[in-house]
Amino acid sequence: MIERYRLEGRVAVGGMGEVWRARDTRLGRIVAVKVLRPEFADSLEFRDLLRREGRQAGQLSHPGVVQVLDYDNGSASGVPYLVMEYVAGPSLAAVLSAERTLSPRHVLGLIAQAAEALACAHAAGIVHCDIKPANVLVDGGRVKIADFGIAQAAGAVRVTQAGLVTGTPGYLAPEQVAGLPATPASDLYGLGMIAYECLTGRPPFHGSPLAVAHAHMDRPLPPLPGTVPAPVAQLVEALTAKDPKDRPGDAQAVAEWARRARDHPQVIQAAAGPIRAGVALHHEPARPGVHLSLREAELVHANLAVLLRISVAIALAAEIHRHARSFFRAEFGKIRPARRNSRGQDMPEIRNWTWTA
């Protein structure tokens, strides 16, 4: 029991929290209550993330965004919690687990609704930063975006106290993996990854979180099956462009594009395709019997981003050092000391100096 909310059953477990079906004892309605997982309950950082989620999502009023109803920092019960509208439908991740692939027309309908919800968030200056099937709820054909736990202001770099960029490796845009500021275009990349997975039955890359994050930066996506209609493939290709500038201009434009493509004759006739194998990555040796939790995967990919930035800095320093050596060689090689010293003695002419680093 958390004050007025009676927990009735756990419905989902995420990287930092648990979502419970609960009853509001004052108003007699069913709600969803999100509480921190026990191992994070005393963490100031995770408490702040929960508060941020309530504040960010609480600013938005759109049928495609899960509505926040209440928040408490745990001052009374000792347990911070967030109260949201209860969505009875499953997540898109659960739908894909059961259906494996979806028809192109169905996929475009989902993308259009999700893009409209994201357009509302982007208009408020909020980037979700973790668009993935688990955060897309499907309730009677209606899509709702959930979990704004790591959402941030557009253009900001979200960093934890440990200096790590957060997110889910399989759906992060290349610029997020590199530690650059997230923008609305970063969320559009996540939509593209969702569309790809819905059409093929699995993400484009599979392997360790480190290898997957690296692949999103420098590997092209495997082509979609030939059964995917051209209008759908063109939208997915645009959404998953490596350079944010090459993606569609904004989420509303994506929604309109998806709705137009949905009515294309080829799309109307197309059925769900077969499961398409993704690319197996072998950047790291497999570790049999070892499975990373979502939080561990996030930390691994975030560490990769930090290492990439350090590598770039080292490479830049090495290049500066190389140019400095060339400069000093050229300059000192031209120096000719005076022919006579203060005592009037002849001095040999020095034409070249040996430069050692």
N, C-alpha and C positions, 0 to 999 in steps of 0.2 A: 504494500500500500504506500503510495507516494501522495500524501495529503488527500486531495479530493479525487485522485485517479487510482482506480483499482486495476492492477495488472491482471489480465486474464490468460495471456498466452504469448510466447515469443514468436514473432513472425519473420524476423531477419536479423542477421549478424553481419556487421560491416567491419571495416578496418579499425575503427575506434569505438563504435557503439553498438548497442542492441536496440532493435525496434520491437515494441510490445503492443499488442492489441489491448486496449484498456477501456474502462467505463468511467465516464465523468459522472461522479455520484451526485453532483449538484444539478446538472442539466439533463442527466439520464441519457446521454448520447455516447456512441462509440467513437473513440479517438485512437490515434497512434502516439505512443510515448517513446521517445528516444532517450536512452540513458547511456552513460559511458560504460564500457566494459570494465569489470572489476579491476583489472591490472592498470587501467588508466584513470580510475576514479579520483585519485589524489594528485594527478598531474595538472599543474597550473596551465601548461601548454594546451592540453586536450580540453580542459575546462574552457579555455579561451576559444578554442575551435568550435565548441558546441554553442557558446554564446554568439560567436560570429555567424554561425549558420542561422541561428534564430533571427539575428538582426538583418542579415542579407536577404533571406527568403521572406522575412516579414515586411520588407519594403515592396514586395512584388504582389500585384493583384492580377492574376491571369488564370483562366481555367486550365491552362497547361502546366501550371506550377503548383506543387503540393503546398497548401496553405498552412502557415504557422498560426497556432491559436494561443499558445501560452509558453512562457519560459520561466524557470526558477533556477537560481544559482546554487540551490542546496542550502540556503540559509536556515530553513526550517527542518527539512528531513536529513540534511547532510549529503544528499545525492542530487547533483544538478541534472535537470531534465528539460526536454523540449517536447511540447505537445503540438501535434499536427493533425490535419484531417486524415481520417482513415480511408485508405484506398484498398478496396477489397480485391482488385485485380492483381495478377502476378506481374513480376518484373519482366522486361523483354528478355533478360537472361534466362528466366524460367521458360518462357515461350520457346526460345531457340533450343533449349535443352530437350523439349518435347517434340517440337516440329522440325528441328534441324535447319531447314531452309524455308524461306517465305517467297511468295510470288512477287515479281517486280512491282506489280501494282500495289500490293499490300505494303511493300517496303517504302514506296514513294509516299503513301498515305501517312505512314509513321514519321518519315523524315519531314514532311510538310508540317505536321502538328508540332513536332519537337522544335523545328526551326522557328515557328511562330512563338513558342514559349521562350526560346532563347532570345528572340528579338526583343521581347519585353524586358528581359534581364539586361541585355546590352544597352537598351535605351536608358536604363537606370544606372548605367556605368558599372555593371557587375558582369564579370566573366566567371562561368561555372568552374572551369579548369579540370573537371573530372567526368566528362560525358562518356558514358559507357552503357551497355545493356542493363547492368544491375541498377543503374540510376534512372532508368526509363520505365515507368509503370504503365501498364496497359489495362484500362478498366472499361470493359464493355465497348471497345473500339476507340476509346478516348485515351490519348497519351498525356501523361503528367511527368514532369521532370522533378526529381527528388535529390536530396543530399547536396546542399550548398555548403557543406562543411569546410571545404578549402577554397570556396569562391573568393574572389578578390576584385579590387578596383581594376578596371582596364588599364593595362600598361604597367602595373606594379609587379614586382617579383615577390611571390609568396615564399618565405623562408622560415623554417622552424627554428627553435632555439639552438638546435644542433647545426644550423647552417645548411639544411637540406631542402631542396625543392620537392614539393609533394605532388602526388598524382598516381595514376595507374599506368605502368609502362606500356601495356598493349594498346593504349588509346591516346597517348600523349602526342601532341604535335612536335615535330622536330625542334622548333624553337624553344619549347618547354623543356625538352630533354637537354638542350644546350644551356639551360638556365637563363634564357632571355625572357623579357617581360611577356606575360600572357596577354593576348588581345582577343576580341571577338572571333577573329579568324582561327584562333586556336581551338575554340569550341566547334567551329565548322569542320575542322579536321577530324575531331572526335565523331561528329555526325557521319562523316565519310567512312570512318572505320566501322561504325555500326551498320551502315548500309552494305558495306563489303561483307561483313560477317553474316548478315541476314540473307544475302544472295548466295553465298558460298558454303555456309554452315560452320565456318570457323574463321578466326582472325588470319590475316595474311602471313604472319610470322609466329612461330612457336619455338620455344627454347627457354633458356634462363632469362630472368628479367633483364639482366645486363645486356645479353645478346639481342633481345627484342628491342630494347630502348635504342641500342646502337643501330639496328636495322632501320628503324623509323627515320634515322638521320641520313643514312647513305645508301640504302638499298631501294630499288624500285619495287613497287607492289607487284606481285604476280598478277598477270592479266585475268580479268573476269572470264568466266566460261562464255563460249560463243553463243549460248542460248540466251544470254542477257541482252535485251533489246538495246540498240545503240543510244536512244535518248537517256536510258538509265545509266549506261556505262559512261556517257559523257558527263553526267552530273557527278558520279562517284569520282571520276578522274579529276574534275575541277575541285571537289572538296578535299581531296587527298594530295593536292600539289605540295611539294616540299617547301616551296617559298610561299609564305603567307600572302604576298602580293599577287600571286597567281590564283588564289582562291576567289570565290564569289565575293562581291562587295560587302554584303551583310546578310544576316539571317533571314530577314524578310524576303530578300531576293531569292534565297534558296527555297523558301516556302512556296513562292510563286512559280519558280522553275519546276519544283517537284509536282505541283498541281497541274501545270501544263503538260508535263511529260506523262503524268498518270492517265491522261485522256488520249494519249497517242494510240492508234490502232494496234501497233506492235506490242505495246505494253498491256493493253486490254486482253489480248489473246495469249500472252505469255503465262506459262505455269511455273510453279516453283521448280528450280533446277536441282540437279544432283549435288551432293556434298563435294566440294572441291578442296583437295589437300592444300594446305599452306606450305610455306617454305620452312623446312627444319633447319635451325641454326646450330652450328657446331663451334661457335667461338670459344666455348668453355666445355670441358669434359662433363658428361652427365654424372649426377650423383644419385645412384639408385637408393630409393627409400627415403630421400630427403625432400620434403615439400615445404615451400615457403608460405607463410601466412601472407595475407594481403598487405599488412603493415610492413613485414619484412621485405616484400617485393618492392614496395614504395621506397623504402630506405635504400635498397640496393640500387635502384635506378637513379635516385637522387644523388647518391655518392658518385655514380658515373658522371652526372652533370658537373659535379665539383671537380672531378679528375680531368674532365675535358677542358674546363676553364684553366686549370693549372697547366695542362699540357700546352695549351695555346700560349699562355704567358711564358713558359719555358722556351718554346719555339721562337717567340718574338724576341726574348732576351738573347738567344743564340744568334739570331739574325743581326741584331744590333751590334753584338760583339764582333761578328764577322766583318761588318762594314767598318767598325771602328779600327780593327786591325789593318784593313786595306788602306784606310785613310792615313793612319800613322806611318805605315810603311812608305806611302807615297810622299808624305810631308817630310819625314826625317831623312829619307833617302836623298832629298835635295839640299840638306844642310852641309855647308862647307865651313868648317872652323877657320879661324884666322890663320894666315900662313906663318905668323910669328907670335910667340907668346910674349908675356910681359917682360921676359928677360932678353927678348930679341932673338930667341932660338926658332929655327924653322920647325914648322909642324906639318906632318903629312896631311894631304887632302883626303877627307873621308867622303866617298861617293855613295856608299851603301852601308846601312846598319842592319845587323841581323836582329830581327824582331821575334821574340819568343813570348808565348802567352802562358 
